[in-house]
Amino acid sequence: MSLQPYIDNLEKVLVLTADGRTLTGTLLSCDQLTNLVLKDTIERVIRPHDDPEDSEEVPHGLYLIRGENVVICGLLDEQMDGEIDWAKVRGNVIGGIKHI
């Protein structure tokens, strides 16, 4: 499936990267290698259950993700996303992938 409709409509997307990061932002551009350009990018740092610190959202602004680092890119449901208190979300670390 092409990501072009997301670009045309300035859709907000969620991207999981090969090193386990979770990023959200507005998709501005992509190419045949799945290099992505996001604006208003936020990285979600989800803490494990035993970590006393709250989870956090770190703003990155304009952000380029190399295609080789993109595991998945999908449309973000902004209404549902806005109802979640991300500081209170806990979970296990996704972890990275291994290239064989």
Backbone torsions as a table, in degrees:
resi	resn	phi	psi	omega
1	MET	NA	141.0	179.5
2	SER	-82.1	147.2	176.2
3	LEU	-90.2	-1.3	-176.3
4	GLN	-55.7	-40.7	177.9
5	PRO	-60.6	-32.1	178.0
6	TYR	-67.6	-36.9	179.0
7	ILE	-70.2	-46.9	-177.7
8	ASP	-58.6	-35.7	-177.0
9	ASN	-98.7	8.3	-177.2
10	LEU	48.2	52.5	-177.5
11	GLU	-80.5	148.4	175.0
12	LYS	-87.0	133.1	-177.3
13	VAL	-123.3	162.6	172.4
14	LEU	-117.5	132.5	-178.0
15	VAL	-123.1	129.5	170.5
16	LEU	-101.8	133.3	-177.1
17	THR	-104.1	165.4	-177.5
18	ALA	-62.7	-24.9	178.3
19	ASP	-94.5	11.5	172.1
20	GLY	89.9	8.6	178.3
21	ARG	-80.1	151.6	175.8
22	THR	-117.2	118.9	-177.4
23	LEU	-123.7	142.4	173.0
24	THR	-125.3	151.1	177.7
25	GLY	173.7	175.8	178.6
26	THR	-88.2	124.2	-177.9
27	LEU	-75.1	118.1	179.6
28	LEU	-98.6	-34.4	-174.6
29	SER	-160.2	155.2	172.0
30	CYS	-153.7	164.2	178.2
31	ASP	-134.7	-173.8	-175.8
32	GLN	-67.2	-14.9	177.3
33	LEU	-96.1	6.5	-178.4
34	THR	65.1	24.2	168.2
35	ASN	-66.4	133.2	-176.4
36	LEU	-119.7	142.3	171.4
37	VAL	-117.7	122.9	178.9
38	LEU	-116.8	146.7	171.0
39	LYS	-114.3	159.1	-177.7
40	ASP	52.5	43.1	-175.6
41	THR	-75.1	137.8	176.4
42	ILE	-128.4	130.7	173.6
43	GLU	-97.1	129.6	177.6
44	ARG	-96.6	119.8	178.0
45	VAL	-105.2	102.2	-177.4
46	ILE	-91.7	123.4	-178.0
47	ARG	-87.4	148.4	175.5
48	PRO	-69.7	165.3	-176.8
49	HIS	-58.7	-33.1	-175.5
50	ASP	-89.6	3.0	178.8
51	ASP	-87.7	126.0	-178.3
52	PRO	-71.6	-19.7	-179.6
53	GLU	-76.8	150.8	174.2
54	ASP	-72.5	153.0	170.1
55	SER	-65.5	160.3	-176.7
56	GLU	-143.3	161.7	174.1
57	GLU	-116.6	121.8	-176.6
58	VAL	-107.6	117.7	179.9
59	PRO	-74.7	138.0	177.8
60	HIS	-122.9	-9.5	179.1
61	GLY	69.9	-132.6	178.8
62	LEU	-74.6	130.7	-169.1
63	TYR	-144.4	134.0	176.6
64	LEU	-108.7	129.4	177.3
65	ILE	-117.1	120.5	178.2
66	ARG	-67.1	140.5	-176.1
67	GLY	-55.4	-35.8	-179.9
68	GLU	-66.4	-14.3	179.1
69	ASN	-98.7	-6.8	-178.8
70	VAL	-84.6	120.4	174.8
71	VAL	-92.6	-45.2	179.2
72	ILE	-152.7	145.9	176.1
73	CYS	-136.6	125.6	-178.6
74	GLY	-146.0	162.1	179.6
75	LEU	-65.3	136.6	179.7
76	LEU	-98.1	129.9	174.9
77	ASP	-79.7	99.1	-172.9
78	GLU	-64.8	-33.1	179.1
79	GLN	-66.0	-49.4	180.0
80	MET	-64.9	-41.6	180.0
81	ASP	-61.0	-38.8	-179.3
82	GLY	-68.8	-19.4	-179.6
83	GLU	-86.0	-5.7	-176.2
84	ILE	-97.3	131.0	173.5
85	ASP	-86.9	93.6	-172.9
86	TRP	-64.4	-20.9	177.7
87	ALA	-67.6	-25.3	-177.2
88	LYS	-96.0	-7.1	-179.0
89	VAL	-73.6	134.4	178.2
90	ARG	-125.9	152.0	177.5
91	GLY	-179.1	168.7	178.3
92	ASN	-76.4	150.9	177.3
93	VAL	-65.6	133.6	-179.5
94	ILE	-65.8	-41.2	-178.5
95	GLY	85.0	164.8	-178.0
96	GLY	-93.3	-177.8	177.4
97	ILE	-109.8	159.4	178.1
98	LYS	-111.9	132.6	176.1
99	HIS	-92.8	126.3	-178.0
100	ILE	-102.4	NA	NA
